[in-house]
C-alpha cells in the first residue's frame, strides 16, 4: 500500500477503533478521546498541542458543533492541526523570530 493511502486508512481505523458505537453513529466521547490522545500520540511536541490531561479543553477545541462528542470530521480537523504543527517544527515555519518594530514600540508604552 502506498504511504499516503496507509495514512488515510490508519486515520479511519484509529477513529473507528476508539469510537464506541452504542447504537448511534460513530463518535468519540470524552473518555474515548482521552484514550486516543494518550495512546496514539507519543511525541512530546504533539502531546503539548492537545493535552490529554485537560480533556475538557481538548474536547472544547475539537467539538465544533458542541454536541459533547467528536465526530469523524472533527477528528480529521484535529489530525490536520497536529500535522501542521509537525510540519512547522520540521521546516521551522511558524516560529517567532523576534519582535517587529511595532511590537517593540507597543511594549515601551
N, CA, C and O atoms as CSV, one atom per row, in Angstrom:
chain,resi,resn,atom,element,x,y,z
A,1,UNK,N,N,0.849,-1.179,0.000
A,1,UNK,CA,C,0.000,0.000,0.000
A,1,UNK,C,C,0.896,1.246,0.000
A,1,UNK,O,O,1.917,1.280,0.688
A,2,UNK,N,N,0.518,2.243,-0.757
A,2,UNK,CA,C,1.277,3.483,-0.820
A,2,UNK,C,C,1.216,4.205,0.528
A,2,UNK,O,O,0.265,4.019,1.286
A,3,UNK,N,N,2.222,5.025,0.828
A,3,UNK,CA,C,2.327,5.673,2.144
A,3,UNK,C,C,1.124,6.551,2.468
A,3,UNK,O,O,0.579,6.457,3.568
A,4,UNK,N,N,0.697,7.399,1.539
A,4,UNK,CA,C,-0.435,8.276,1.815
A,4,UNK,C,C,-1.712,7.466,2.002
A,4,UNK,O,O,-2.541,7.784,2.854
A,5,UNK,N,N,-1.861,6.429,1.208
A,5,UNK,CA,C,-3.014,5.544,1.354
A,5,UNK,C,C,-3.011,4.892,2.740
A,5,UNK,O,O,-4.066,4.752,3.359
A,6,UNK,N,N,-1.851,4.499,3.220
A,6,UNK,CA,C,-1.718,3.895,4.553
A,6,UNK,C,C,-2.093,4.899,5.646
A,6,UNK,O,O,-2.756,4.544,6.621
A,7,UNK,N,N,-1.665,6.148,5.477
A,7,UNK,CA,C,-2.005,7.192,6.449
A,7,UNK,C,C,-3.519,7.376,6.520
A,7,UNK,O,O,-4.092,7.464,7.606
A,8,UNK,N,N,-4.154,7.433,5.361
A,8,UNK,CA,C,-5.608,7.625,5.308
A,8,UNK,C,C,-6.326,6.466,5.980
A,8,UNK,O,O,-7.231,6.677,6.788
A,9,UNK,N,N,-5.933,5.257,5.654
A,9,UNK,CA,C,-6.599,4.098,6.267
A,9,UNK,C,C,-6.317,4.035,7.762
A,9,UNK,O,O,-7.182,3.618,8.532
A,10,UNK,N,N,-5.124,4.442,8.186
A,10,UNK,CA,C,-4.815,4.467,9.622
A,10,UNK,C,C,-5.702,5.453,10.368
A,10,UNK,O,O,-6.191,5.142,11.455
A,11,UNK,N,N,-5.918,6.636,9.802
A,11,UNK,CA,C,-6.772,7.634,10.453
A,11,UNK,C,C,-8.180,7.080,10.644
A,11,UNK,O,O,-8.759,7.197,11.724
A,12,UNK,N,N,-8.721,6.482,9.600
A,12,UNK,CA,C,-10.069,5.912,9.687
A,12,UNK,C,C,-10.098,4.765,10.697
A,12,UNK,O,O,-10.996,4.701,11.537
A,13,UNK,N,N,-9.122,3.863,10.619
A,13,UNK,CA,C,-9.094,2.711,11.518
A,13,UNK,C,C,-8.947,3.115,12.980
A,13,UNK,O,O,-9.595,2.534,13.851
A,14,UNK,N,N,-8.107,4.097,13.255
A,14,UNK,CA,C,-7.924,4.565,14.633
A,14,UNK,C,C,-9.220,5.166,15.153
A,14,UNK,O,O,-9.637,4.871,16.273
A,15,UNK,N,N,-9.858,6.004,14.350
A,15,UNK,CA,C,-11.119,6.607,14.775
A,15,UNK,C,C,-12.149,5.525,15.101
A,15,UNK,O,O,-12.773,5.553,16.161
A,16,UNK,N,N,-12.319,4.575,14.184
A,16,UNK,CA,C,-13.318,3.529,14.382
A,16,UNK,C,C,-12.998,2.626,15.572
A,16,UNK,O,O,-13.903,2.152,16.259
A,17,UNK,N,N,-11.718,2.394,15.811
A,17,UNK,CA,C,-11.309,1.560,16.943
A,17,UNK,C,C,-11.724,2.185,18.275
A,17,UNK,O,O,-12.170,1.482,19.182
A,18,UNK,N,N,-11.578,3.499,18.388
A,18,UNK,CA,C,-11.859,4.172,19.650
A,18,UNK,C,C,-13.291,4.677,19.773
A,18,UNK,O,O,-13.780,4.875,20.885
A,19,UNK,N,N,-13.971,4.887,18.643
A,19,UNK,CA,C,-15.339,5.405,18.683
A,19,UNK,C,C,-16.290,4.256,18.977
A,19,UNK,O,O,-16.603,3.456,18.096
A,20,UNK,N,N,-16.738,4.183,20.198
A,20,UNK,CA,C,-17.646,3.114,20.625
A,20,UNK,C,C,-19.031,3.389,20.060
A,20,UNK,O,O,-19.571,4.479,20.244
A,21,UNK,N,N,-19.597,2.429,19.386
A,21,UNK,CA,C,-20.903,2.609,18.760
A,21,UNK,C,C,-21.994,2.043,19.661
A,21,UNK,O,O,-22.289,0.849,19.619
A,22,UNK,N,N,-22.588,2.908,20.472
A,22,UNK,CA,C,-23.681,2.495,21.366
A,22,UNK,C,C,-25.028,2.708,20.681
A,22,UNK,O,O,-25.897,3.391,21.223
A,23,UNK,N,N,-25.204,2.138,19.512
A,23,UNK,CA,C,-26.455,2.272,18.794
A,23,UNK,C,C,-26.610,3.607,18.091
A,23,UNK,O,O,-27.708,3.942,17.647
A,24,UNK,N,N,-25.552,4.365,17.980
A,24,UNK,CA,C,-25.607,5.639,17.261
A,24,UNK,C,C,-24.414,5.704,16.325
A,24,UNK,O,O,-23.590,4.791,16.283
A,25,UNK,N,N,-24.333,6.792,15.577
A,25,UNK,CA,C,-23.207,6.894,14.658
A,25,UNK,C,C,-21.899,6.995,15.430
A,25,UNK,O,O,-21.873,7.416,16.587
A,26,UNK,N,N,-20.845,6.614,14.788
A,26,UNK,CA,C,-19.526,6.583,15.409
A,26,UNK,C,C,-19.085,7.982,15.806
A,26,UNK,O,O,-18.944,8.867,14.962
A,27,UNK,N,N,-18.869,8.169,17.104
A,27,UNK,CA,C,-18.353,9.423,17.628
A,27,UNK,C,C,-17.499,9.109,18.845
A,27,UNK,O,O,-17.670,8.074,19.489
A,28,UNK,N,N,-16.577,10.015,19.153
A,28,UNK,CA,C,-15.722,9.858,20.324
A,28,UNK,C,C,-16.309,10.668,21.473
A,28,UNK,O,O,-16.520,11.875,21.353
A,29,UNK,N,N,-16.573,9.987,22.596
A,29,UNK,CA,C,-16.962,10.734,23.782
A,29,UNK,C,C,-15.686,11.172,24.503
A,29,UNK,O,O,-14.580,10.900,24.037
A,30,UNK,N,N,-15.841,11.835,25.615
A,30,UNK,CA,C,-14.691,12.385,26.325
A,30,UNK,C,C,-13.683,11.306,26.697
A,30,UNK,O,O,-12.482,11.492,26.497
A,31,UNK,N,N,-14.142,10.199,27.227
A,31,UNK,CA,C,-13.239,9.121,27.653
A,31,UNK,C,C,-12.520,8.495,26.465
A,31,UNK,O,O,-11.326,8.204,26.544
A,32,UNK,N,N,-13.234,8.288,25.372
A,32,UNK,CA,C,-12.626,7.713,24.168
A,32,UNK,C,C,-11.585,8.657,23.567
A,32,UNK,O,O,-10.521,8.219,23.129
A,33,UNK,N,N,-11.896,9.949,23.551
A,33,UNK,CA,C,-10.933,10.923,23.045
A,33,UNK,C,C,-9.671,10.928,23.899
A,33,UNK,O,O,-8.559,11.012,23.378
A,34,UNK,N,N,-9.848,10.839,25.194
A,34,UNK,CA,C,-8.701,10.797,26.109
A,34,UNK,C,C,-7.816,9.593,25.790
A,34,UNK,O,O,-6.592,9.716,25.768
A,35,UNK,N,N,-8.422,8.436,25.544
A,35,UNK,CA,C,-7.659,7.232,25.207
A,35,UNK,C,C,-6.877,7.415,23.906
A,35,UNK,O,O,-5.712,7.027,23.820
A,36,UNK,N,N,-7.518,8.008,22.894
A,36,UNK,CA,C,-6.829,8.250,21.620
A,36,UNK,C,C,-5.604,9.120,21.851
A,36,UNK,O,O,-4.509,8.797,21.390
A,37,UNK,N,N,-5.791,10.230,22.570
A,37,UNK,CA,C,-4.698,11.176,22.774
A,37,UNK,C,C,-3.571,10.569,23.601
A,37,UNK,O,O,-2.398,10.835,23.338
A,38,UNK,N,N,-3.913,9.766,24.585
A,38,UNK,CA,C,-2.882,9.156,25.433
A,38,UNK,C,C,-2.124,8.046,24.723
A,38,UNK,O,O,-0.907,7.935,24.874
A,39,UNK,N,N,-2.825,7.223,23.950
A,39,UNK,CA,C,-2.203,6.035,23.359
A,39,UNK,C,C,-1.636,6.251,21.962
A,39,UNK,O,O,-0.653,5.608,21.593
A,40,UNK,N,N,-2.230,7.136,21.184
A,40,UNK,CA,C,-1.857,7.257,19.781
A,40,UNK,C,C,-0.939,8.438,19.480
A,40,UNK,O,O,-0.447,8.560,18.358
A,41,UNK,N,N,-0.702,9.303,20.450
A,41,UNK,CA,C,0.225,10.420,20.260
A,41,UNK,C,C,1.309,10.297,21.313
A,41,UNK,O,O,1.041,10.408,22.509
A,42,UNK,N,N,2.530,10.067,20.865
A,42,UNK,CA,C,3.630,9.834,21.792
A,42,UNK,C,C,4.668,10.952,21.813
A,42,UNK,O,O,5.309,11.162,22.843
A,43,UNK,N,N,4.853,11.666,20.721
A,43,UNK,CA,C,5.909,12.677,20.685
A,43,UNK,C,C,5.524,13.886,21.543
A,43,UNK,O,O,4.391,14.363,21.470
A,44,UNK,N,N,6.463,14.381,22.354
A,44,UNK,CA,C,6.166,15.493,23.267
A,44,UNK,C,C,5.681,16.755,22.554
A,44,UNK,O,O,4.795,17.443,23.062
A,45,UNK,N,N,6.242,17.068,21.393
A,45,UNK,CA,C,5.831,18.295,20.716
A,45,UNK,C,C,4.382,18.241,20.243
A,45,UNK,O,O,3.720,19.277,20.177
A,46,UNK,N,N,3.876,17.052,19.912
A,46,UNK,CA,C,2.474,16.923,19.530
A,46,UNK,C,C,1.581,16.796,20.766
A,46,UNK,O,O,0.471,17.328,20.786
A,47,UNK,N,N,2.053,16.102,21.782
A,47,UNK,CA,C,1.278,15.996,23.023
A,47,UNK,C,C,1.023,17.362,23.632
A,47,UNK,O,O,-0.020,17.582,24.248
A,48,UNK,N,N,1.966,18.286,23.468
A,48,UNK,CA,C,1.812,19.635,24.013
A,48,UNK,C,C,0.705,20.414,23.313
A,48,UNK,O,O,0.149,21.345,23.897
A,49,UNK,N,N,0.374,20.056,22.080
A,49,UNK,CA,C,-0.649,20.787,21.331
A,49,UNK,C,C,-2.052,20.452,21.813
A,49,UNK,O,O,-2.920,21.325,21.853
A,50,UNK,N,N,-2.277,19.215,22.172
A,50,UNK,CA,C,-3.554,18.792,22.738
A,50,UNK,C,C,-3.233,17.958,23.965
A,50,UNK,O,O,-2.683,16.862,23.857
A,51,UNK,N,N,-3.571,18.474,25.106
A,51,UNK,CA,C,-3.207,17.876,26.379
A,51,UNK,C,C,-4.283,16.895,26.841
A,51,UNK,O,O,-5.395,17.301,27.177
A,52,UNK,N,N,-3.951,15.618,26.856
A,52,UNK,CA,C,-4.915,14.599,27.266
A,52,UNK,C,C,-5.297,14.740,28.732
A,52,UNK,O,O,-6.369,14.289,29.135
A,53,UNK,N,N,-4.430,15.365,29.542
A,53,UNK,CA,C,-4.752,15.561,30.948
A,53,UNK,C,C,-5.870,16.573,31.135
A,53,UNK,O,O,-6.630,16.486,32.100
A,54,UNK,N,N,-5.976,17.516,30.236
A,54,UNK,CA,C,-7.041,18.511,30.289
A,54,UNK,C,C,-8.025,18.217,29.171
A,54,UNK,O,O,-8.164,18.996,28.228
A,55,UNK,N,N,-8.705,17.087,29.285
A,55,UNK,CA,C,-9.562,16.589,28.218
A,55,UNK,C,C,-10.721,17.534,27.936
A,55,UNK,O,O,-11.198,17.601,26.804
A,56,UNK,N,N,-11.173,18.252,28.931
A,56,UNK,CA,C,-12.268,19.196,28.720
A,56,UNK,C,C,-11.891,20.277,27.723
A,56,UNK,O,O,-12.680,20.633,26.849
A,57,UNK,N,N,-10.683,20.793,27.862
A,57,UNK,CA,C,-10.200,21.827,26.941
A,57,UNK,C,C,-10.020,21.252,25.538
A,57,UNK,O,O,-10.393,21.888,24.552
A,58,UNK,N,N,-9.450,20.052,25.447
A,58,UNK,CA,C,-9.271,19.413,24.144
A,58,UNK,C,C,-10.628,19.170,23.483
A,58,UNK,O,O,-10.789,19.404,22.286
A,59,UNK,N,N,-11.594,18.704,24.257
A,59,UNK,CA,C,-12.928,18.436,23.722
A,59,UNK,C,C,-13.562,19.736,23.223
A,59,UNK,O,O,-14.196,19.752,22.168
A,60,UNK,N,N,-13.394,20.808,23.967
A,60,UNK,CA,C,-13.949,22.097,23.576
A,60,UNK,C,C,-13.338,22.586,22.263
A,60,UNK,O,O,-14.042,23.130,21.413
A,61,UNK,N,N,-12.037,22.394,22.100
A,61,UNK,CA,C,-11.360,22.810,20.870
A,61,UNK,C,C,-11.808,21.991,19.662
A,61,UNK,O,O,-11.939,22.525,18.561
A,62,UNK,N,N,-12.039,20.710,19.867
A,62,UNK,CA,C,-12.357,19.822,18.752
A,62,UNK,C,C,-13.843,19.781,18.413
A,62,UNK,O,O,-14.206,19.652,17.244
A,63,UNK,N,N,-14.691,19.888,19.407
A,63,UNK,CA,C,-16.136,19.714,19.240
A,63,UNK,C,C,-16.771,20.986,18.679
A,63,UNK,O,O,-17.379,21.762,19.416
A,64,UNK,N,N,-16.628,21.191,17.386
A,64,UNK,CA,C,-17.085,22.424,16.745
A,64,UNK,C,C,-18.608,22.554,16.725
A,64,UNK,O,O,-19.122,23.672,16.721
A,65,UNK,N,N,-19.336,21.445,16.713
A,65,UNK,CA,C,-20.798,21.546,16.699
A,65,UNK,C,C,-21.396,21.462,18.108
A,65,UNK,O,O,-22.616,21.453,18.268
A,66,UNK,N,N,-20.536,21.402,19.121
A,66,UNK,CA,C,-20.924,21.471,20.538
A,66,UNK,C,C,-21.976,20.435,20.939
A,66,UNK,O,O,-22.926,20.740,21.659
A,67,UNK,N,N,-21.786,19.202,20.455
A,67,UNK,CA,C,-22.725,18.147,20.844
A,67,UNK,C,C,-22.145,17.233,21.924
A,67,UNK,O,O,-22.758,16.230,22.290
A,68,UNK,N,N,-20.960,17.584,22.432
A,68,UNK,CA,C,-20.357,16.794,23.507
A,68,UNK,C,C,-19.558,15.602,23.028
A,68,UNK,O,O,-19.008,14.858,23.840
A,69,UNK,N,N,-19.487,15.410,21.721
A,69,UNK,CA,C,-18.720,14.305,21.158
A,69,UNK,C,C,-17.951,14.793,19.938
A,69,UNK,O,O,-18.269,15.832,19.358
A,70,UNK,N,N,-16.932,14.022,19.559
A,70,UNK,CA,C,-16.113,14.356,18.399
A,70,UNK,C,C,-16.480,13.396,17.270
A,70,UNK,O,O,-16.292,12.185,17.383
A,71,UNK,N,N,-17.006,13.957,16.180
A,71,UNK,CA,C,-17.339,13.117,15.029
A,71,UNK,C,C,-16.103,12.963,14.143
A,71,UNK,O,O,-15.042,13.508,14.447
A,72,UNK,N,N,-16.243,12.223,13.056
A,72,UNK,CA,C,-15.082,11.953,12.209
A,72,UNK,C,C,-14.521,13.227,11.589
A,72,UNK,O,O,-13.303,13.370,11.478
A,73,UNK,N,N,-15.382,14.150,11.184
A,73,UNK,CA,C,-14.913,15.412,10.595
A,73,UNK,C,C,-14.087,16.196,11.621
A,73,UNK,O,O,-13.028,16.727,11.286
A,74,UNK,N,N,-14.559,16.269,12.851
A,74,UNK,CA,C,-13.843,16.983,13.904
A,74,UNK,C,C,-12.522,16.289,14.230
A,74,UNK,O,O,-11.516,16.948,14.494
A,75,UNK,N,N,-12.532,14.966,14.210
A,75,UNK,CA,C,-11.315,14.193,14.440
A,75,UNK,C,C,-10.291,14.466,13.331
A,75,UNK,O,O,-9.101,14.611,13.611
A,76,UNK,N,N,-10.743,14.537,12.085
A,76,UNK,CA,C,-9.842,14.839,10.967
A,76,UNK,C,C,-9.259,16.237,11.111
A,76,UNK,O,O,-8.093,16.459,10.785
A,77,UNK,N,N,-10.059,17.179,11.595
A,77,UNK,CA,C,-9.560,18.532,11.832
A,77,UNK,C,C,-8.439,18.497,12.860
A,77,UNK,O,O,-7.439,19.199,12.710
A,78,UNK,N,N,-8.595,17.694,13.894
A,78,UNK,CA,C,-7.570,17.535,14.924
A,78,UNK,C,C,-6.288,16.973,14.318
A,78,UNK,O,O,-5.201,17.487,14.581
A,79,UNK,N,N,-6.407,15.934,13.517
A,79,UNK,CA,C,-5.248,15.318,12.884
A,79,UNK,C,C,-4.558,16.325,11.971
A,79,UNK,O,O,-3.330,16.376,11.910
A,80,UNK,N,N,-5.348,17.122,11.265
A,80,UNK,CA,C,-4.790,18.138,10.371
A,80,UNK,C,C,-3.998,19.186,11.150
A,80,UNK,O,O,-2.912,19.580,10.725
A,81,UNK,N,N,-4.523,19.637,12.272
A,81,UNK,CA,C,-3.824,20.617,13.106
A,81,UNK,C,C,-2.510,20.033,13.613
A,81,UNK,O,O,-1.485,20.713,13.598
A,82,UNK,N,N,-2.531,18.793,14.058
A,82,UNK,CA,C,-1.307,18.148,14.536
A,82,UNK,C,C,-0.296,17.982,13.405
A,82,UNK,O,O,0.905,18.145,13.618
A,83,UNK,N,N,-0.776,17.660,12.203
A,83,UNK,CA,C,0.122,17.538,11.048
A,83,UNK,C,C,0.763,18.889,10.727
A,83,UNK,O,O,1.952,18.954,10.412
A,84,UNK,N,N,-0.018,19.961,10.805
A,84,UNK,CA,C,0.536,21.299,10.561
A,84,UNK,C,C,1.579,21.656,11.605
A,84,UNK,O,O,2.606,22.247,11.271
A,85,UNK,N,N,1.338,21.311,12.858
A,85,UNK,CA,C,2.317,21.575,13.916
A,85,UNK,C,C,3.620,20.827,13.640
A,85,UNK,O,O,4.706,21.386,13.796
A,86,UNK,N,N,3.511,19.583,13.236
A,86,UNK,CA,C,4.694,18.786,12.927
A,86,UNK,C,C,5.430,19.367,11.722
A,86,UNK,O,O,6.659,19.444,11.720
A,87,UNK,N,N,4.678,19.774,10.696
A,87,UNK,CA,C,5.276,20.399,9.512
A,87,UNK,C,C,6.041,21.657,9.911
A,87,UNK,O,O,7.182,21.857,9.492
A,88,UNK,N,N,5.408,22.502,10.722
A,88,UNK,CA,C,6.059,23.740,11.163
A,88,UNK,C,C,7.330,23.451,11.946
A,88,UNK,O,O,8.322,24.166,11.800
A,89,UNK,N,N,7.312,22.425,12.764
A,89,UNK,CA,C,8.502,22.053,13.537
A,89,UNK,C,C,9.625,21.607,12.596
A,89,UNK,O,O,10.776,22.013,12.758
A,90,UNK,N,N,9.287,20.777,11.620
A,90,UNK,CA,C,10.300,20.252,10.698
A,90,UNK,C,C,10.871,21.327,9.776
A,90,UNK,O,O,12.038,21.259,9.389
A,91,UNK,N,N,10.054,22.312,9.426
A,91,UNK,CA,C,10.500,23.328,8.476
A,91,UNK,C,C,10.906,24.635,9.143
A,91,UNK,O,O,11.445,25.526,8.487
A,92,UNK,N,N,10.651,24.754,10.435
A,92,UNK,CA,C,10.969,25.991,11.146
A,92,UNK,C,C,9.964,27.096,10.888
A,92,UNK,O,O,10.203,28.246,11.256
A,93,UNK,N,N,8.850,26.770,10.264
A,93,UNK,CA,C,7.820,27.776,9.997
A,93,UNK,C,C,6.962,27.963,11.246
A,93,UNK,O,O,6.801,27.050,12.056
A,94,UNK,N,N,6.422,29.159,11.376
A,94,UNK,CA,C,5.540,29.441,12.496
A,94,UNK,C,C,6.281,29.761,13.778
A,94,UNK,O,O,5.656,29.960,14.819
A,95,UNK,N,N,7.601,29.814,13.721
A,95,UNK,CA,C,8.400,30.123,14.895
A,95,UNK,C,C,8.602,31.621,14.955
A,95,UNK,O,O,8.993,32.246,13.969
A,96,UNK,N,N,8.337,32.190,16.106
A,96,UNK,CA,C,8.530,33.623,16.261
A,96,UNK,C,C,10.025,33.910,16.251
A,96,UNK,O,O,10.777,33.370,17.062
A,97,UNK,N,N,10.441,34.753,15.339
A,97,UNK,CA,C,11.857,35.006,15.141
A,97,UNK,C,C,12.319,36.310,15.776
A,97,UNK,O,O,13.480,36.681,15.605
A,98,UNK,N,N,11.497,36.990,16.472
A,98,UNK,CA,C,11.896,38.261,17.064
A,98,UNK,C,C,10.753,39.240,16.962
A,98,UNK,O,O,9.743,38.980,16.308
A,99,UNK,N,N,10.921,40.331,17.597
A,99,UNK,CA,C,9.862,41.316,17.639
A,99,UNK,C,C,10.027,42.306,16.499
A,99,UNK,O,O,11.137,42.721,16.164
A,100,UNK,N,N,8.911,42.668,15.919
A,100,UNK,CA,C,8.921,43.724,14.913
A,100,UNK,C,C,8.958,45.079,15.597
A,100,UNK,O,O,8.765,45.174,16.809
A,101,UNK,N,N,9.201,46.105,14.837
A,101,UNK,CA,C,9.301,47.449,15.395
A,101,UNK,C,C,7.998,47.880,16.060
A,101,UNK,O,O,8.020,48.569,17.080
A,102,UNK,N,N,6.850,47.474,15.480
A,102,UNK,CA,C,5.571,47.857,16.071
A,102,UNK,C,C,5.373,47.221,17.440
A,102,UNK,O,O,4.858,47.869,18.351
A,103,UNK,N,N,5.766,45.982,17.595
A,103,UNK,CA,C,5.647,45.297,18.883
A,103,UNK,C,C,6.538,45.943,19.917
A,103,UNK,O,O,6.124,46.127,21.062
A,104,UNK,N,N,7.762,46.295,19.535
A,104,UNK,CA,C,8.708,46.916,20.465
A,104,UNK,C,C,8.175,48.259,20.921
A,104,UNK,O,O,8.289,48.593,22.101
A,105,UNK,N,N,7.594,49.040,20.017
A,105,UNK,CA,C,7.058,50.355,20.363
A,105,UNK,C,C,5.881,50.223,21.323
A,105,UNK,O,O,5.745,51.020,22.251
A,106,UNK,N,N,5.021,49.213,21.103
A,106,UNK,CA,C,3.877,48.997,21.993
A,106,UNK,C,C,4.356,48.634,23.390
A,106,UNK,O,O,3.780,49.096,24.375
A,107,UNK,N,N,5.396,47.818,23.494
A,107,UNK,CA,C,5.882,47.397,24.797
A,107,UNK,C,C,6.523,48.542,25.568
A,107,UNK,O,O,6.512,48.556,26.799
A,108,UNK,N,N,7.087,49.510,24.832
A,108,UNK,CA,C,7.715,50.643,25.502
A,108,UNK,C,C,6.672,51.570,26.121
A,108,UNK,O,O,6.969,52.262,27.095
A,109,UNK,N,N,5.450,51.597,25.572
A,109,UNK,CA,C,4.387,52.475,26.082
A,109,UNK,C,C,3.852,52.069,27.393
A,109,UNK,O,O,2.957,52.726,27.925
